Amino acid sequence: MEIRTTFRERLREIQDEILIMGSMVEKAIARSVEALKKRDLKLAEQVVEDDQKINRKRFAIEESCITIIATQQPMAGDLRIIITVLNLITELERMGDYAEGIARIALTIGDEPPLKPLIDIPRMAEKARDMLRRSLEAFINRDSEEAIRINAEDDEVDNLYDQVFRELLVFMMEDPRTITRATRLIWVAHNLERIADRVTNVCERVVFTVTGKMEEIGTSKY
């Protein structure tokens, strides 16, 4: 009985760490786009620097999962949770890498005059962050129905990406001098679209945790 109590406490701690890591990634996404929008190079540098903290958090959680497997001998349902955690931290680390990539693009752009006001890119970032936050809450609450709903919202991010791409393509065709700046913004939008895709992977893992079935629930891209 005491062993199971200890196990439950360790499992709750690990899930709390997942939420902390998710918050770190969410903040990185917001800051990277803010740095791009405001040409804030110091903020962009901070995002790049903080990516190492996200990586260290991933390794710490992974070590905790390995320890709990080795010492607590989790049963099938609990083991599914731990396996899901190991997958989630990988997805979160990659999302952090995409945010870092946006920050590095902001540093490359520097104080160049903006090609156009950033409207859809911040919308993409806000939607991706909202999906991320809610997907982790769905994991904690074991809410597979919410995970399926969130997964479907990826289409909104994809549509915004297509809109950004088409608009920037027009800029490049009308004035070849804008190609470099437009291409950088396309990469920013691409990173945000990939973050949302990673969230759909999280949603699939939530469904797996609840049902024990690993299957695609949408058009998740790997």
ZADO-1210 file (C-alpha; in nm, 4 decimals, padded with zeros to 6 digits):
<atoms>
<atom x="00.0000" y="00.0000" z="00.0000" code="MET" pos="1"/>
<atom x="00.2810" y="00.2351" z="00.0924" code="GLU" pos="2"/>
<atom x="00.4587" y="00.1547" z="-00.2349" code="ILE" pos="3"/>
<atom x="00.1470" y="00.2430" z="-00.4376" code="ARG" pos="4"/>
<atom x="00.1039" y="00.5672" z="-00.2405" code="THR" pos="5"/>
<atom x="00.4627" y="00.6641" z="-00.3153" code="THR" pos="6"/>
<atom x="00.4113" y="00.5753" z="-00.6803" code="PHE" pos="7"/>
<atom x="00.1014" y="00.7949" z="-00.7074" code="ARG" pos="8"/>
<atom x="00.2852" y="01.0853" z="-00.5480" code="GLU" pos="9"/>
<atom x="00.5779" y="01.0479" z="-00.7899" code="ARG" pos="10"/>
<atom x="00.3396" y="01.0249" z="-01.0836" code="LEU" pos="11"/>
<atom x="00.1622" y="01.3459" z="-00.9786" code="ARG" pos="12"/>
<atom x="00.4983" y="01.5202" z="-00.9472" code="GLU" pos="13"/>
<atom x="00.5959" y="01.4115" z="-01.2976" code="ILE" pos="14"/>
<atom x="00.2667" y="01.5379" z="-01.4393" code="GLN" pos="15"/>
<atom x="00.3181" y="01.8703" z="-01.2609" code="ASP" pos="16"/>
<atom x="00.6590" y="01.8920" z="-01.4288" code="GLU" pos="17"/>
<atom x="00.4926" y="01.8336" z="-01.7659" code="ILE" pos="18"/>
<atom x="00.2723" y="02.1382" z="-01.7059" code="LEU" pos="19"/>
<atom x="00.5772" y="02.3436" z="-01.6077" code="ILE" pos="20"/>
<atom x="00.7599" y="02.2390" z="-01.9238" code="MET" pos="21"/>
<atom x="00.4514" y="02.3168" z="-02.1296" code="GLY" pos="22"/>
<atom x="00.4354" y="02.6637" z="-01.9759" code="SER" pos="23"/>
<atom x="00.8020" y="02.7184" z="-02.0626" code="MET" pos="24"/>
<atom x="00.7374" y="02.6237" z="-02.4246" code="VAL" pos="25"/>
<atom x="00.4250" y="02.8366" z="-02.4439" code="GLU" pos="26"/>
<atom x="00.6205" y="03.1349" z="-02.3154" code="LYS" pos="27"/>
<atom x="00.8988" y="03.0706" z="-02.5674" code="ALA" pos="28"/>
<atom x="00.6473" y="03.0743" z="-02.8547" code="ILE" pos="29"/>
<atom x="00.4912" y="03.3990" z="-02.7345" code="ALA" pos="30"/>
<atom x="00.8266" y="03.5688" z="-02.6779" code="ARG" pos="31"/>
<atom x="00.9764" y="03.4614" z="-03.0090" code="SER" pos="32"/>
<atom x="00.6878" y="03.6118" z="-03.2066" code="VAL" pos="33"/>
<atom x="00.6862" y="03.9207" z="-02.9853" code="GLU" pos="34"/>
<atom x="01.0582" y="03.9649" z="-03.0503" code="ALA" pos="35"/>
<atom x="00.9962" y="03.9384" z="-03.4233" code="LEU" pos="36"/>
<atom x="00.7049" y="04.1792" z="-03.4158" code="LYS" pos="37"/>
<atom x="00.8810" y="04.4447" z="-03.2074" code="LYS" pos="38"/>
<atom x="01.2318" y="04.3893" z="-03.3456" code="ARG" pos="39"/>
<atom x="01.3392" y="04.3159" z="-02.9869" code="ASP" pos="40"/>
<atom x="01.6774" y="04.1507" z="-03.0306" code="LEU" pos="41"/>
<atom x="01.7400" y="04.1142" z="-02.6566" code="LYS" pos="42"/>
<atom x="01.4151" y="03.9240" z="-02.6169" code="LEU" pos="43"/>
<atom x="01.5058" y="03.7025" z="-02.9133" code="ALA" pos="44"/>
<atom x="01.8441" y="03.6291" z="-02.7542" code="GLU" pos="45"/>
<atom x="01.6665" y="03.5403" z="-02.4308" code="GLN" pos="46"/>
<atom x="01.4449" y="03.2885" z="-02.6121" code="VAL" pos="47"/>
<atom x="01.7510" y="03.1248" z="-02.7671" code="VAL" pos="48"/>
<atom x="01.9264" y="03.1100" z="-02.4317" code="GLU" pos="49"/>
<atom x="01.6204" y="02.9745" z="-02.2483" code="ASP" pos="50"/>
<atom x="01.5869" y="02.6849" z="-02.4921" code="ASP" pos="51"/>
<atom x="01.8568" y="02.5079" z="-02.2924" code="GLN" pos="52"/>
<atom x="01.6317" y="02.5260" z="-01.9862" code="LYS" pos="53"/>
<atom x="01.3570" y="02.3511" z="-02.1807" code="ILE" pos="54"/>
<atom x="01.6031" y="02.0814" z="-02.2860" code="ASN" pos="55"/>
<atom x="01.7202" y="02.0305" z="-01.9279" code="ARG" pos="56"/>
<atom x="01.3609" y="02.0046" z="-01.8089" code="LYS" pos="57"/>
<atom x="01.2991" y="01.7334" z="-02.0682" code="ARG" pos="58"/>
<atom x="01.6000" y="01.5330" z="-01.9487" code="PHE" pos="59"/>
<atom x="01.4997" y="01.5699" z="-01.5836" code="ALA" pos="60"/>
<atom x="01.1477" y="01.4423" z="-01.6519" code="ILE" pos="61"/>
<atom x="01.2832" y="01.1574" z="-01.8620" code="GLU" pos="62"/>
<atom x="01.5154" y="01.0534" z="-01.5799" code="GLU" pos="63"/>
<atom x="01.2244" y="01.0605" z="-01.3335" code="SER" pos="64"/>
<atom x="01.0186" y="00.8375" z="-01.5641" code="CYS" pos="65"/>
<atom x="01.3005" y="00.5852" z="-01.6004" code="ILE" pos="66"/>
<atom x="01.3490" y="00.5795" z="-01.2232" code="THR" pos="67"/>
<atom x="00.9808" y="00.5230" z="-01.1516" code="ILE" pos="68"/>
<atom x="00.9667" y="00.2378" z="-01.4039" code="ILE" pos="69"/>
<atom x="01.2737" y="00.0737" z="-01.2485" code="ALA" pos="70"/>
<atom x="01.1709" y="00.1131" z="-00.8857" code="THR" pos="71"/>
<atom x="00.7889" y="00.1071" z="-00.8793" code="GLN" pos="72"/>
<atom x="00.7019" y="-00.1592" z="-01.1389" code="GLN" pos="73"/>
<atom x="00.3940" y="00.0250" z="-01.2738" code="PRO" pos="74"/>
<atom x="00.0948" y="-00.1756" z="-01.3935" code="MET" pos="75"/>
<atom x="-00.0492" y="-00.1498" z="-01.7457" code="ALA" pos="76"/>
<atom x="-00.2607" y="00.1663" z="-01.7049" code="GLY" pos="77"/>
<atom x="00.0078" y="00.3502" z="-01.5113" code="ASP" pos="78"/>
<atom x="00.2720" y="00.2405" z="-01.7593" code="LEU" pos="79"/>
<atom x="00.0664" y="00.3950" z="-02.0396" code="ARG" pos="80"/>
<atom x="00.0755" y="00.7262" z="-01.8541" code="ILE" pos="81"/>
<atom x="00.4534" y="00.7112" z="-01.8182" code="ILE" pos="82"/>
<atom x="00.4995" y="00.6158" z="-02.1837" code="ILE" pos="83"/>
<atom x="00.2780" y="00.9092" z="-02.2794" code="THR" pos="84"/>
<atom x="00.4850" y="01.1443" z="-02.0639" code="VAL" pos="85"/>
<atom x="00.8029" y="01.0282" z="-02.2380" code="LEU" pos="86"/>
<atom x="00.6398" y="01.1053" z="-02.5735" code="ASN" pos="87"/>
<atom x="00.4998" y="01.4396" z="-02.4612" code="LEU" pos="88"/>
<atom x="00.8335" y="01.5736" z="-02.3422" code="ILE" pos="89"/>
<atom x="00.9843" y="01.4887" z="-02.6812" code="THR" pos="90"/>
<atom x="00.7057" y="01.6791" z="-02.8554" code="GLU" pos="91"/>
<atom x="00.7444" y="01.9731" z="-02.6164" code="LEU" pos="92"/>
<atom x="01.1193" y="01.9887" z="-02.6716" code="GLU" pos="93"/>
<atom x="01.0673" y="02.0044" z="-03.0468" code="ARG" pos="94"/>
<atom x="00.8106" y="02.2820" z="-03.0050" code="MET" pos="95"/>
<atom x="01.0708" y="02.4686" z="-02.8034" code="GLY" pos="96"/>
<atom x="01.3182" y="02.4188" z="-03.0877" code="ASP" pos="97"/>
<atom x="01.0707" y="02.5714" z="-03.3328" code="TYR" pos="98"/>
<atom x="01.0253" y="02.8717" z="-03.1027" code="ALA" pos="99"/>
<atom x="01.4030" y="02.9064" z="-03.0808" code="GLU" pos="100"/>
<atom x="01.4138" y="02.8939" z="-03.4608" code="GLY" pos="101"/>
<atom x="01.1709" y="03.1849" z="-03.4799" code="ILE" pos="102"/>
<atom x="01.3865" y="03.3802" z="-03.2363" code="ALA" pos="103"/>
<atom x="01.6948" y="03.3147" z="-03.4498" code="ARG" pos="104"/>
<atom x="01.5075" y="03.4397" z="-03.7562" code="ILE" pos="105"/>
<atom x="01.4197" y="03.7541" z="-03.5588" code="ALA" pos="106"/>
<atom x="01.7907" y="03.7996" z="-03.4855" code="LEU" pos="107"/>
<atom x="01.8753" y="03.7524" z="-03.8535" code="THR" pos="108"/>
<atom x="01.6168" y="04.0106" z="-03.9583" code="ILE" pos="109"/>
<atom x="01.7529" y="04.2497" z="-03.6971" code="GLY" pos="110"/>
<atom x="01.6281" y="04.6044" z="-03.7445" code="ASP" pos="111"/>
<atom x="01.5337" y="04.5663" z="-04.1105" code="GLU" pos="112"/>
<atom x="01.2148" y="04.7539" z="-04.1987" code="PRO" pos="113"/>
<atom x="00.9148" y="04.5203" z="-04.1803" code="PRO" pos="114"/>
<atom x="00.7932" y="04.3792" z="-04.5088" code="LEU" pos="115"/>
<atom x="00.4331" y="04.4060" z="-04.3875" code="LYS" pos="116"/>
<atom x="00.2464" y="04.4383" z="-04.0579" code="PRO" pos="117"/>
<atom x="00.2406" y="04.1030" z="-03.8802" code="LEU" pos="118"/>
<atom x="-00.1224" y="04.0029" z="-03.8366" code="ILE" pos="119"/>
<atom x="-00.1730" y="03.6368" z="-03.9247" code="ASP" pos="120"/>
<atom x="00.1579" y="03.5171" z="-03.7793" code="ILE" pos="121"/>
<atom x="00.0685" y="03.6382" z="-03.4269" code="PRO" pos="122"/>
<atom x="-00.2744" y="03.4771" z="-03.4754" code="ARG" pos="123"/>
<atom x="-00.1048" y="03.1483" z="-03.5607" code="MET" pos="124"/>
<atom x="00.1111" y="03.1768" z="-03.2502" code="ALA" pos="125"/>
<atom x="-00.1849" y="03.2519" z="-03.0247" code="GLU" pos="126"/>
<atom x="-00.3850" y="02.9605" z="-03.1630" code="LYS" pos="127"/>
<atom x="-00.0931" y="02.7193" z="-03.1321" code="ALA" pos="128"/>
<atom x="-00.0334" y="02.8280" z="-02.7727" code="ARG" pos="129"/>
<atom x="-00.4003" y="02.7858" z="-02.6870" code="ASP" pos="130"/>
<atom x="-00.4047" y="02.4376" z="-02.8388" code="MET" pos="131"/>
<atom x="-00.0881" y="02.3428" z="-02.6500" code="LEU" pos="132"/>
<atom x="-00.2174" y="02.4605" z="-02.3144" code="ARG" pos="133"/>
<atom x="-00.5499" y="02.2842" z="-02.3547" code="ARG" pos="134"/>
<atom x="-00.3950" y="01.9609" z="-02.4839" code="SER" pos="135"/>
<atom x="-00.1828" y="01.9302" z="-02.1697" code="LEU" pos="136"/>
<atom x="-00.4874" y="02.0011" z="-01.9556" code="GLU" pos="137"/>
<atom x="-00.6679" y="01.7256" z="-02.1469" code="ALA" pos="138"/>
<atom x="-00.3825" y="01.4905" z="-02.0593" code="PHE" pos="139"/>
<atom x="-00.3986" y="01.5761" z="-01.6901" code="ILE" pos="140"/>
<atom x="-00.7789" y="01.5374" z="-01.6926" code="ASN" pos="141"/>
<atom x="-00.7671" y="01.2237" z="-01.9112" code="ARG" pos="142"/>
<atom x="-01.0142" y="01.3965" z="-02.1429" code="ASP" pos="143"/>
<atom x="-00.9909" y="01.2172" z="-02.4756" code="SER" pos="144"/>
<atom x="-01.2953" y="01.3967" z="-02.6198" code="GLU" pos="145"/>
<atom x="-01.1322" y="01.7351" z="-02.5617" code="GLU" pos="146"/>
<atom x="-00.8118" y="01.6041" z="-02.7196" code="ALA" pos="147"/>
<atom x="-01.0062" y="01.5059" z="-03.0316" code="ILE" pos="148"/>
<atom x="-01.1659" y="01.8527" z="-03.0477" code="ARG" pos="149"/>
<atom x="-00.8283" y="02.0245" z="-03.0137" code="ILE" pos="150"/>
<atom x="-00.6814" y="01.8014" z="-03.2819" code="ASN" pos="151"/>
<atom x="-00.9470" y="01.9217" z="-03.5284" code="ALA" pos="152"/>
<atom x="-00.8525" y="02.2855" z="-03.4617" code="GLU" pos="153"/>
<atom x="-00.5204" y="02.2298" z="-03.6369" code="ASP" pos="154"/>
<atom x="-00.7055" y="02.3130" z="-03.9592" code="ASP" pos="155"/>
<atom x="-00.7356" y="02.6749" z="-03.8384" code="GLU" pos="156"/>
<atom x="-00.3573" y="02.7025" z="-03.8104" code="VAL" pos="157"/>
<atom x="-00.3102" y="02.5350" z="-04.1487" code="ASP" pos="158"/>
<atom x="-00.5506" y="02.7822" z="-04.3094" code="ASN" pos="159"/>
<atom x="-00.3640" y="03.0769" z="-04.1577" code="LEU" pos="160"/>
<atom x="-00.0362" y="02.9323" z="-04.2826" code="TYR" pos="161"/>
<atom x="-00.1752" y="02.9009" z="-04.6363" code="ASP" pos="162"/>
<atom x="-00.2944" y="03.2601" z="-04.6180" code="GLN" pos="163"/>
<atom x="00.0469" y="03.3859" z="-04.5031" code="VAL" pos="164"/>
<atom x="00.2223" y="03.1819" z="-04.7712" code="PHE" pos="165"/>
<atom x="00.0017" y="03.3104" z="-05.0532" code="ARG" pos="166"/>
<atom x="00.0302" y="03.6704" z="-04.9400" code="GLU" pos="167"/>
<atom x="00.4092" y="03.6562" z="-04.9140" code="LEU" pos="168"/>
<atom x="00.4317" y="03.4816" z="-05.2500" code="LEU" pos="169"/>
<atom x="00.2526" y="03.7781" z="-05.4062" code="VAL" pos="170"/>
<atom x="00.5109" y="04.0121" z="-05.2491" code="PHE" pos="171"/>
<atom x="00.7941" y="03.8081" z="-05.4002" code="MET" pos="172"/>
<atom x="00.6393" y="03.7957" z="-05.7472" code="MET" pos="173"/>
<atom x="00.5656" y="04.1670" z="-05.7538" code="GLU" pos="174"/>
<atom x="00.9053" y="04.2743" z="-05.6214" code="ASP" pos="175"/>
<atom x="01.1994" y="04.0271" z="-05.6271" code="PRO" pos="176"/>
<atom x="01.3808" y="04.2523" z="-05.3782" code="ARG" pos="177"/>
<atom x="01.1436" y="04.1254" z="-05.1087" code="THR" pos="178"/>
<atom x="01.2276" y="03.7582" z="-05.1609" code="ILE" pos="179"/>
<atom x="01.4725" y="03.7272" z="-04.8717" code="THR" pos="180"/>
<atom x="01.2497" y="03.9020" z="-04.6184" code="ARG" pos="181"/>
<atom x="00.9399" y="03.7175" z="-04.7368" code="ALA" pos="182"/>
<atom x="01.1167" y="03.3822" z="-04.7194" code="THR" pos="183"/>
<atom x="01.2147" y="03.4451" z="-04.3589" code="ARG" pos="184"/>
<atom x="00.8545" y="03.5164" z="-04.2655" code="LEU" pos="185"/>
<atom x="00.7422" y="03.2023" z="-04.4455" code="ILE" pos="186"/>
<atom x="00.9840" y="03.0052" z="-04.2278" code="TRP" pos="187"/>
<atom x="00.8373" y="03.1682" z="-03.9179" code="VAL" pos="188"/>
<atom x="00.4883" y="03.0668" z="-04.0265" code="ALA" pos="189"/>
<atom x="00.6158" y="02.7188" z="-04.1101" code="HIS" pos="190"/>
<atom x="00.7572" y="02.6785" z="-03.7581" code="ASN" pos="191"/>
<atom x="00.4254" y="02.7813" z="-03.6043" code="LEU" pos="192"/>
<atom x="00.2389" y="02.5390" z="-03.8290" code="GLU" pos="193"/>
<atom x="00.4739" y="02.2627" z="-03.7171" code="ARG" pos="194"/>
<atom x="00.4163" y="02.3507" z="-03.3510" code="ILE" pos="195"/>
<atom x="00.0432" y="02.3020" z="-03.4026" code="ALA" pos="196"/>
<atom x="00.1147" y="01.9708" z="-03.5765" code="ASP" pos="197"/>
<atom x="00.3128" y="01.8616" z="-03.2702" code="ARG" pos="198"/>
<atom x="00.0141" y="01.9490" z="-03.0546" code="VAL" pos="199"/>
<atom x="-00.1951" y="01.7066" z="-03.2587" code="THR" pos="200"/>
<atom x="00.0602" y="01.4397" z="-03.1695" code="ASN" pos="201"/>
<atom x="00.0055" y="01.5279" z="-02.8038" code="VAL" pos="202"/>
<atom x="-00.3686" y="01.4878" z="-02.8560" code="CYS" pos="203"/>
<atom x="-00.3184" y="01.1419" z="-03.0040" code="GLU" pos="204"/>
<atom x="-00.1159" y="01.0435" z="-02.6976" code="ARG" pos="205"/>
<atom x="-00.3929" y="01.1679" z="-02.4700" code="VAL" pos="206"/>
<atom x="-00.6368" y="00.9388" z="-02.6509" code="VAL" pos="207"/>
<atom x="-00.3864" y="00.6535" z="-02.6151" code="PHE" pos="208"/>
<atom x="-00.3583" y="00.7160" z="-02.2418" code="THR" pos="209"/>
<atom x="-00.7347" y="00.6946" z="-02.2006" code="VAL" pos="210"/>
<atom x="-00.8190" y="00.4142" z="-02.4450" code="THR" pos="211"/>
<atom x="-00.4980" y="00.2171" z="-02.4810" code="GLY" pos="212"/>
<atom x="-00.5255" y="00.2513" z="-02.8594" code="LYS" pos="213"/>
<atom x="-00.2535" y="00.4241" z="-03.0594" code="MET" pos="214"/>
<atom x="-00.4120" y="00.5612" z="-03.3746" code="GLU" pos="215"/>
<atom x="-00.4276" y="00.8758" z="-03.5830" code="GLU" pos="216"/>
<atom x="-00.7244" y="01.0945" z="-03.4959" code="ILE" pos="217"/>
<atom x="-00.6713" y="01.3455" z="-03.7746" code="GLY" pos="218"/>
<atom x="-00.4135" y="01.4492" z="-04.0307" code="THR" pos="219"/>
<atom x="-00.1197" y="01.4804" z="-03.7918" code="SER" pos="220"/>
<atom x="00.2093" y="01.5356" z="-03.9730" code="LYS" pos="221"/>
<atom x="00.5318" y="01.3807" z="-03.8444" code="TYR" pos="222"/>
</atoms>
